[in-house]
Amino acid sequence: MVDQGPIVSAHPDGPGGLTLRILVTGGAGFIGSHVADAFLSAGHEVAVVDNFSTGQRRNVPEGAHLVEADLLDPSVAQFVADFHPELIDHHAAHADVFESVRDPVRDARTNVMGTVALLDAAVRAKVRKVIFISSGGAIYGDPEHTPCREDDPARPVSPYAASKLAGEEYLRMFGRTYGLEYTILRYPNVYGPRQHPYTEEGQVIALFARMMLAGRQPTIFGDGDQARDFVFVRDVAHANMSALDRGSGQVLNLGTGAWVTVNQVYERLQVLTGFEDAPNYAPARPGEVYRIALDAGRAQAELGWRAETALDDGLRATVDWIASQPIPSATAPPERPADSSARSGGG
């Protein structure tokens, strides 16, 4: 379904006086909606494609044109041709490690075939550049050392990670064969307001905070010493802004360079929520990376980017946002316990 309302630019003058037409796939999701907000605030014309499998309608920024469709739906290619964006920011993905292990075919359909279809549409519409969102939290697998750099070996341990790596390779091929400009951003675990506690990758903070505020005991799958590199969503949106005209042909990690254990996150959230009970522990799940952190030195050099938000400040902002939201009428999906826990990756 295509919303035929007008596209509205928030400001007539974008960065450097240049206003861009930008298509954000997954723009109703947690991270994608923050990125779309940032583009609109900078004065760009923005369209959003989302099938609402995990995205929320309330997340779609006011003033953005909306296409409700799966990436493989022919209406998406037609819209790309009609809207003719200068740039596509590709966030849409099946971003659940555990579900990718259970159903690798579904994961590949969205993350590989959906990406290829979008890139094909981009070339046909003469799109200048694609910013592709990949997963630094998953692609490196269980690395021999941290923080990981972009030239460290890719060792996926889940279909999700493999599908993201395949998307990167397709994008490089489209660059070589069709001249499509690109920047690949490898995300760490991203957290912050709007994160869905049950249906999005890397959602441990949102899930724990929501459960603690409701007085329910979260479960940690594994020993809790598994660790992630957490970056606040506003900082990630800034990286996408910087990649509009920088980082061409580059693969760039985003991260703090330091990991934090799930147990440590749990303890910090206890302080912020006033929840006193210890966690429940359950066996680790397949496909999860144990410890990961990302070296973002190349992103700092190419984009002038670094993570600005301290973890405690980001956690406080996230908890405050969750506390301000109405209690959801629906619980976790039946196939996933409401007390599920941390997953690797993000993005």
Residue, then its C-alpha position, 0 to 999 in steps of 0.5 A: m500500500v502506497d501513501q499518496g500524500p505529499i513529500v514534505s521537506a522539513h527545511p529548504d536547505g540541507p547540509g551545504g545547501l543540498t537537499l537530497r531525496i533519500l529512501v530509508t528501508g525499514g524506516a518504521g523500525f527502531i533504528g531506521s526511524h531515528v535515521a529517517d528523523a535525522f534526514l528530515s531534520a537536516g532538510h532532506e526529502v525522505a521516503v520510507v519502505d516498511n512491511f511492518s513485520t516489526g516496525q511501528r506505524r507511529n515511528v514513521p516520521e511526519g513528512a515522510h512518504l510511506v510505502e507499505a510493502d515487502l522488499l520483493d514486492p514489485s511495487v518497491a521497484q516501481f516506487v524507486a523508479d518513480f521517487h528516483p532517490e539520490l540515495i538509499d539507506h538500507h535498514a530493512a532486515h530480518a534481524d533475529v539471530f535465534e529465528s535465523v537459526r530456526d528458519p535460515v530460508r526465511d532469513a535469506r529471503t529477506n536479507v539476501m534476495g530482498t537486498v539484491a532486488l533493492l540493489d537492482a532497482a537502485v541501478r535501474a533508477k540510477v540511484r547514486k549511492v546506497i548506505f548498507i546496514s550490516s552487523g559488526g556484532a555478528i559477522y566476526g563470529d567469536p573473534e580471537h581478539t577484540p576490538c575487531r577491525e574491518d579487515d579481521p576475518a568474517r566468521p559467521v556463526s548464524p544464518y543472520a550473520a551469513s546473510k548480512l555478509a552476503g549482502e555486503e558481497y552483493l553490494r561490492m559486486f554491484g559497485r564493480t559491475y554497475g558503478l553503484e556507490y556505497t558505504i557499508l556500516r557494521y553496527p554493534n548492539v544498538y539501543g535506545p528509545r523505540q526499541h521493541p523488546y521482543t522482535e528486534e535484534g540486540q534487544v536485551i536492554a529494552l527487554f530487561a528494562r521493560m520487564m524490570l519496570a513491570g516487576r518481572q524477573p528477566t532470564i539471561f541465556g548463558d552465564g551472563d558474562q557474554a559481552r557486547d559493544f553497546v551504542f546509543v541510537r542517536d549516535v548511530a543516526h549521526a553516522n548515517m548522516s555523515a555517510l551521505d557524502r563520505g565513506s564511499g567504497q568503505v566498510l566501517n565499524l561503528g562501536t565504542g571499542a569496549w564490551v560490557t557484559v550482560n550481567q553488568v547491564y543487568e546490574r545498571l538497569q536494576v539501579l535505574t528501575g529499582f528492581e531488586d531480584a537477581p536474574n534467572y539463568a538458562p542455557a545459552r542459545p545457538g548462534e550467539v556470539y560470546r564476546i564482541a567489541l568493534d574498533a571504530g577508528r576507520a569510521q572516525a577517520e572517514l566520517g569524523w564519527r565516534a560514539e558520544t553517548a555514555l552508557d549510563d546516560g543512554l540507559r537512563a534515556t532508554v528507561d525513561w522512554i520505556a517508563s513513559q509508554p503505555i503498557p503493551s496489550a500484547t505479550a511476546p510471541p508464543e514461540r519466544p518466552a517473554d523472559s528471553s535475553a541477549r542476542s549478538g549483533g545488531g543492525 
